Amino acid sequence: MQKGPVSSILVNRYGSRPVVIAGGLMVGVAMVTASFGTSILHLYLCVGVIGGFGLAFNLQPALTIIGKYFLVKRPMANGIAMAGSPVFLSTLAPVNQFLFDQFGWRGSVFILGGVLFNCCVAGSLMRPIKIPVSKTTEDNISPQTAGQDESKPSGCSSKLNQFIDISLFKHRGFLIYLVGNVLMFFGFFAPVVFLAPYAKHQGVDEYSAAFLLSIFALVDMFARPGTGLVANTKWIRPKIQYFFSFAVTYNGLCHLMCPLLPGYIGLVVYAVLFGLAFGMVCALLFEVLMDLVGAQRFSSAVGLATIIECGPVLLGPPISGLLVDIFMDYKYMYFACGMMMLAGGVFLFIMNYYNYRWLKKEEKQRNAEELQIFSTKELGAIDEEIKLSIEEKLKD
């Protein structure tokens, strides 16, 4: 996630297509080279560093291009695009196990590297386009650009702003999104990581515990495009920030409920509900950011958000594991994750409510100012006509 700002700078400068192609080359070469590794340091360098940069150069440009290709149906497009992740993950485990059995770890990594070279093909299809800006577009489906400081940065900030838009840190909606996400990410990934171990701790056999993750991935696979479809409706789209707040809150409630559900059937119910909740958040995570800052500033927004959010993403699972070690029980970990996500959801609900009110107030104020300016110009034009008519009469 720390490579996010680098990817954003390159996308802003060169566009999505060359960055994705370069990322595909990097991650493909990294995996192929890793298959010849003889030490853990070699694998760290190839898979962790080079492959990490390559994946970062693939994700953010792909998200950015969605905002440029779609406007009216953008939530649906984001939902369908994000559905690719659980589809691939649900098939990767059995395929990877088959490749491992047939070719060993070196052969399986080598083949996976060859598959990842297809990112270059995907990147070559990302035709660069210019976003048409019209009065109708701005009126009907406009990002929440209000609530930000419009003053131009100077000095070092001005130079840095040429590469990545740091003025977003003065954008009210972006700051609300960022704080809510930081709270959410402390409890977002740990429940997935500890689902199978928690089931084993409850006395469930290994295969049945692994099957819970399959159920989770299957529901997640359908939840993402379904969420995009719902988010694109005329009832949800204008207030999509509330829908995202609900999704985060719903996640928190699922985790709080998990330890209270008895037996394996209870874990299956949790896996279904959690898969739906997880898919909802993933489908909306970047769509609501586009809604806040607009497609033009989205690349910078993703880069700045990821560098801040990498802290809770990295710290969340280890802290959750520490809670398990201290209490020797997984339920306290689920309670803690649930409370963190619930706090993030409630924060987003409250702050988005006030943000929508402030946006409405600012819009009324702008309309009143525009009307006043228009009236002043009209009066000036009328005065000018009266003067000209008087002068003509005097001449006569």
Beta strands, then each sheet from edge to edge (+ up, - down):
end
